[in-house]
Every structure is written in structure tokens, then in C-alpha cells.
Amino acid sequence: MNPMQTAPPYDLAPVAWLMGVGILLALGPLFWVWRRNAGAGAARRLHQLTVLTLFLTFDLTLFGAFTRLSDSGLGCPDWPGCYGNASPVGARHDIAMAQAAQPTGPVTHGKAWVEMTHRYLATGVGVLIMSLAFATPRARRRGRQTGAPHERVLSAWWPAATLVWVCLQGAFGALTVTWKLYPAIVTLHLLGAVVLLALLCIQAVRYRQAAAGRGAIGVSPGLRNLMVGTSALLVLQIALGGWVSTNYAVLACTQFPLCQNSWWPPMDFTQAFQVWRPLGESAAGAALDFSALTAIHYVHRLMAYGVFAALGVLAWRLRRIAELRPQAAWLAGLALMQLATGLGNVLLGWPLVAALLHTGGAAALAVVLTWALCESRRERVAADAAAPAPHGSGKDGASPREARPGQVSGAARSTKAYP
């Protein structure tokens, strides 16, 4: 008989079990939002669910960092199950054999549970995002039918885009395991988590603005450019930080501010930034040289100086605007925490707590910068100056006391919007 005819089909049981666990985990937050907002409108419920999903996604990012930092990323070396089972309980025999062969290897009972718990939590977050994607257009249709002006539901494109993105994140999570921790895939998985946090943050802020009946505050073009530039620098620094962590280059320099008793240690930039290569190897298949790990670490350190300075300047500029002072305080505090935890990783031998806080601080900075960008908009200074206002009126013919929500009068703008 042809062996191809006797081969069993692909077992979908682990996928079904993973989805089932994710649905069960999502039912708790969904029920909590429903009970807490009983009798409230759809817009309030969707806002609360968006905020809660953002919080849980941030927690998932931290747990993903713990999974990687505890070397549990290959605790179950297949996907989506564990040795073809829905949980490590059914795979205990395979795990025991792998652990006996390599007692300090990547597969142990503890690491398997860490890895599968991360997958369960990720599926639960995916179900919550799916709920937002399906509930938002329904709420918009109901709002149009009832004609309730206070039910301002966000465009359905935002949760739909978030759902597409979280599916891509799931694909990168699968590739992280099946491709055996390829540094490029792991780094992209980290960046994908940051983008997911930003998407959810945008939606949460927009719902809050709609509920308050206000828009974004106008800021000077220079400040707006500084916010965008700092955000771009932060994304690049997060990518470099992920590259350092996934290549295990944190301890290539154990001094500060020197590295290996030098301001410019021996470094191989060519090997360091060959993106498409296996873990610990060069693109040619040779073992990665220590000078390459040094280059990876040192570039991240040098970049950190610039990002820290940009965050400091931005926090100082934002604190001069009353509406943006909370973001300024968060940016200053998180920047200092990043400095402290970065030094702790280098000088204390990469302790787990410092590494987790460093990853969490980077993700939190991305959320706060997104928050600041959503709460502000570029003020058209030239257009405002050129357009004559009616006598005795503010902008758009309204007096300063009668300015619409989200607008700032000319006098207030000169003291608040322009640092």
C-alpha cells in the first residue's frame, strides 16, 4: 500500500483546543465590561473594551518578553500545540525525553508551560480584538438607525485593521517557534507587538475624545515634528534593542560608559547586521564572532544617548502645554526608568527583573508617544495669521468664550499651544 495513503491528515485538535482556551479567557473581560457598563451606550462599552484590551495586550507583551528571557521560546518546539497536544499535560512523555537528553536544553516541563501559557493568553487577546472588529460596525449601524447623536462609534476600519494585524502577529509567533528563534523573526514579532499597542491606543484616545466632545489640541509645527521624529527614533531603538536581546548581545559590554576598557572596542558591523541568518551564526554559516555581538550592543547604546536626549527635550516642551502635561510626566519618568534598567542590565549581569522592566518601559514609551500624537495636531500658523477674523470675534466667527469643543482661542493658543 502507498504510505502516502496511510498517512494521517493534519490534526486540527490543538488548534481547536487553543481557540477554545482563548475564548474562555476572553469571556471574563467581556463579561466584566458588559456588567460594568450595563445600561450604557455602545460607544462607552466599546471604549471600555478597547482600553481593557490595550491593558491586556501590554501585559501579553511583558509575558512574551518573560518567555524569551527565560529561554522558554522553544519550550514546545512545534506550533500551535505542544508535541501535537493541546497542553504540556498530554506531551509530558515527549518533554521528559527531551529534558533527559538535554537537562539544560530549551525543552523542560516548566518552559513548556510558560510557552503554552503565552499562546493561550495571545489567543485570548485575539478573541477580544475580534470582538471589537465585529461589534463596532454593528454598533455604527444601530447608531445610524436610532439617530442618537451621543453614540459616536469609531470607524469600523480601525478595529478591522487591528484584527488583521493581530493575525499577522500570530503568524510571526508561529514562525518564531518553527524557525527556531531566527533573530529577524523574533525582532519583527517584538515590533509587531508595539504596532498593535499603538493601534489600540489610537482607538482608546479617539473614543475618549468623542465622549468628551473635543478634538486634538493645536501645537506648533516644530513641536509636532519633534514628536514625530522622537517616535521614529524610538521605533528604531526598540528594533535595535530587540536585535540585542535576540542575539544575546547584552553582556558583550559589561562596563559603562566604557566597553571592554575602550571607548571604541573591536567591532564587526558586517556580521552584526546581517539580518537574515540563524541564531548564533553568520550568513555564511560560521559561528558569529564576538566582535559582531559587541557591535550589536554598542550601536544600541550609542543610539540610546540620542533617544534619551530627544525624550528629555520633548518632555520639557510638552510640560509647557497644560493639556499635554500628563504625557510629559510619563515620558520623563519612563525615560529615567529606561536609563536605570539599561545600566542594570549591563552592570548587574542582565537580571530578569531589569530586562523585563526595560522591555516594558520601551512598550510604555511607544504607547505614551502615540497618546501624545493623538491628543495633538499641527497648527496651521500661516493660514491662521492670513485669515482675517470678523470684528469682535474669535476664529471661525466665534468669540473666545464660545469656541467649539476641541478648539483653542487665539489668546489661549499663544500661551498653551506654542511652547
N, C-alpha and C positions, 0 to 999 in steps of 0.2 A: 504494500500500500504506500502511496506517496506520503512522506512525512509532512508535507505542507498541508495535506488534507486533514491530518490528525492534530495539527497544532491548534490549541485552544484560542478562541478570539480574545481580543483585548479585554481585560477585566475592568469594568466600569464601577465596581463596588467601592473602591477607595474614593473615587470622585463623588459618588452619591453620598457616602458617609461624611466626606469633608463638607459638602454643601449642607447636609443635614445639621452638622455641628455648627456651621456658620449661621444658619437660620435660627437655631436655638439660642445662640449667643446674641443675635441681633434682636430677638424678641424682647429681651429685658429693656434695652434702651428705648425701643419703640413703644412698649407699654408705659414706661416712665414718662415719656414725652406726652403721650395721649392722656394719661391721668393728670399730669401737672397742668395741662392746658385744656382740660375739659370745658367745653362751652366757649373757648376762644376761637378766633377765626383761623382759616387755613394758613394765612401768612405768618401768624405767630407760631403755629405748630411747626411749619417748615423752617422758620428761623431757629427755633429751639433745637430741632433735629439737626440742622446744619452745624450749629455751634457744638452740640454734643458729638457729632461725627468728627468734627475738627479736633476736639479734645482726644477722642479715642484714636484717631489717626496719628496724632502726636505721640501718644503712649505706644502705639504699634511701632512707630519709628524708633523709639527708645528700646523696645523689646527686640527689634531687629538688630540694633547695634549690640545688644547683650548677646544675641545669638551668634553674631560674628565674632565678638571679642572673647567669648567663652569657647571658641573653636567648635561650636555646635552646628555650623552651617551644613556639614555633611553627616550629622547625627543619623539621618535617614538618607542614604545615598541615592534614592530614587524619588520620583515625584508622580502624583501628589500624595501617595500613601507612604508607608514605611515597609520596605521589602514586600510590596504588594498588599499590605494590610492597612486597615483604616487607622490603626493606632499602634504604638510600640508594644502593646499587650500581645497582639497577635504575632508580632515579629520578634518576640523575646528570644526564640531559639536562634534566629539568624544574628541578632545583635550579640548574643552570648558568644557565638562562634567568632564573629568579627572582633569582639573585645578580647577573646582568648588569643587570637592570632596577633593582635596589636593592642596590648593593655593600655598604652598611652596614645592610641590612634584616634582618628576622628569619630569612630563609632563606639559609643558606650550607651548604657541604658539611660543615664542622666541626660546626655547630649541628645539622644533621640527624643526624649520628652520635651526638651527645650525647643528643638526644631519643629516638632509637630504642633506644639502649643502656639508657636509663631504662625504656622499655617492656619490653625483654627481661628486665631484672632484676626488674621488678614482676611479670611473668608467672611467673618462676621462684619468687619468694616465694609467689605464689598457689598454685602447684603444691605447695609444701611445706605450706601451710596446708590444702590439700585432702587431702594425705596424712594429716595429723593427724586431720582430720574423719572419714576413712574407717577409719583404723587404730584409733582409740580405742574405738568400740563393739565392734569385733571382739575387741580385747584384753579388754574387760569381759566379753563372753560367754565367752571362753576361761577367764578367771579364775573365773567362776561354775561352770563345768563341772569345773575341776580342784580348786576349793576351796582354792587356795593363799592363805593369809592375808596373805603379804607382797606379793602382787601387787595393790596398791591403785592402780587406774587411775582417773584423774579422770573425772567425769561427762562423757558424750558431748555434753551440751548446750554446754559451753564451746567446744570446737573447732568445733562446728556454728555457733554464733553468730559465731565469728571468721571462718569461711568466708563467711557471709552478709555480714559487714562488709567483707571484702576485695573482694567482688564490688561492693558499693556504692562502694568506693574506686576500682575500675576504671571505674565509670560516671562518677564525678566527674572522673577523669583524662581520659576521652573528652570530657566537656563543657568541661573546661579548654581543650582544643585547638579543638574545633568552635565554641565560643562566643568564641573569640579573647581568652582571658585575662580573662574577666569577674572583677573583683576579688572578688565574693562567692563565686563558684565556686572560685577559687584558694584563698581563705581557708578555705572548708569542706573542701577537699581536704587542706590542712595539718592542720586539726583532726581529720579522719578518720584521718590517719596517727598522731596522738597517741593516739586511742582504740584503734587497732589495737595500738600498743605496749603500752598498758595491759592489753588483753585477754590478750596473750601473756605479759606479766609476771605477771599473776594466776595463770595456769596453771603457769608455771615455779615460782612460790613454793609453790603448793599441792602440786605433786609433791615438792618438796624437803621440805616438812613431813611428807608422808605417808611418805617414805623414812626420815626421822629419827624417826617415831613420836611427833611432838609437834604441838601446836596453836599458836595465836597467844597472845602474852603479854598479860595484862590490864593496861590502863593506865587512868588516871583519866579520868572523863568530860570534864574540862576539856582535858586533853591530846588526847583523841580529837577533840573539837570543833575544837581548833586545827589538827589535821592535816587534817580535812575542809575547814575554812574556807580554809586555805592552798592546798589543792588546787584549790578553786573559784576562788580569786584567780589562781592560775597559769594555769588554763584560759582565763580571761578575758584575762589578759595575753598569752597566746600568740595568741589571736584578734586582739587589738589589734596585736600585732607582725606578724601576717600581713597585716592591713589596711594597716599602714605600708609593708611591703615590696611588696605587690601594687599599691599606688597610687604607688610610687616617691616616698615622702614622707620618706625617711631624711635627705636633705640639705636639708629645709625649715628645719632649725635646725642650724647648724654651730658653735655655741658651747655651752659648758657652764660653769656652770649657767644662764646667760642664754640667751635665744633671740632672735636679731635685736636684740641690745643691749637687751633688755627682759625683765622677769620675766613679763609678760603681753602677748605680741605680738598684732597683729591676727589674729583667727581667725574663720572662718565654720564654725560647728558644724553648721549645717543641711546645707550641701553636703557637708561632710566625712563625715557618717554617713548619707547617702542610700545604702542598702545595694544596691538593685537598679538598677544603672546600668553603662554600658560603661566601659572603662578610659579615664581622662583626660577624661571627660565628666560633666556633671551629669545629673540625671534628666530635665531639660528639653532635653538635647542640646547645651547650650553647653559651651565648654571649662571644665574645672574650675579655679576660681580658686586662686591661690597661698595665699590665706588659709585655704582649705579644707585644703590639704596641711599647712599649719602646725598647724591644729587636730588633724589626724590624728596628727602627730608628737608634739605636746605632751601630748595625752591619754595616749599610750603612755608618755611619760617620767614624767608625774605618777603614773601607776599603778605604774610600776617602783619608785618610792620605797616605796610600801606593800607591794609583794610582797617586796622585798628585806628590809624590816624583819620581815615575817611569817616569812620563811625563816630569818632570824637567830635570832628568838625560838624557833622550832620546833627548830632545830638545837641550841640551848642546852638546851632541855628534854629532847630525846631523848638527849643525851650523858650524862645522869644515869641512864639505864637501860642496863645492860651489854649486853643483847641487842639494843638499837637503836643502839648507838654507831656501827656502820658506816654506817647511813643518815644519822646526824647529821654524820659527817665528809664524806660525799658531798654532802649539802645545803649545808654551809658552803663547800666548795670550789667547787661549781658556781655558787653564788650570787655568789661573788667573781669567777669567770670571766665570768659574765653582765655584771657591772658593768664589768669591764675591756673586754670586747668591745663592749658597748654604747657606751662612751665612745670606743673606737677607731673605730666606725662613724661617729660624729658628727665627731670631731676630725680623723680621717685621711682623710675623703672616701669612706667606705663601701668599704674594701678587701675583696676577695673572701674572703681568709682569715678576717678578723674576722667577716664576715657569716655564713660557713659555721659558724664556731665558735659564734656567737650562736644560730643555729638548732639546732645540735647540743646546745648547753647547755640550751636550753629543752626539747627532747625528752628529754634525760637527766634533767632535774629531774622531768618527768612520770613517768618510769619509777621513779625513786628514791622519790617520794612514793607511788606505787602499791605499791611494795615495802614501805614502812613501814606503809601501811594494812593490807596483807595479813598482816604479821607481828604485828599488834596487834589488840586487841579492847577494847571498852568494858567496864570492870569495874563490876559492879553493887554499888556500895558499900553502899547502904541494905539490899539484900537480904542481903548477907554479914553485916552487923552485926546484923540482926534474927534471923537463923537461929542458934539455939544449937548448938554443936558438942558431941559426946559428950566426956565427961571423958577427958583424956589423948590426944585425937585432933585431927587437923587437919581441914580442910574435907572434907566427904563421908565422915567417919569414918576417914580415912587419916591416919597420922602424918605430920609434915613430911618425914621421911626416905622415906616410902613414897608420896609424892604421885605421881599418874599423870603420864606424859609430857605436856608442854604446860601443866600446872598449876603454880602458884607457891604455896608455903605462905604462911600468914598473916604470919609474921615476915619472910619474904623479900619479900612483896608490899609491905609497908610501906616497905621501903628501895629496891626496884627498880621496882615498877610505878608508884609515885606520885612524880613529880619535885617 
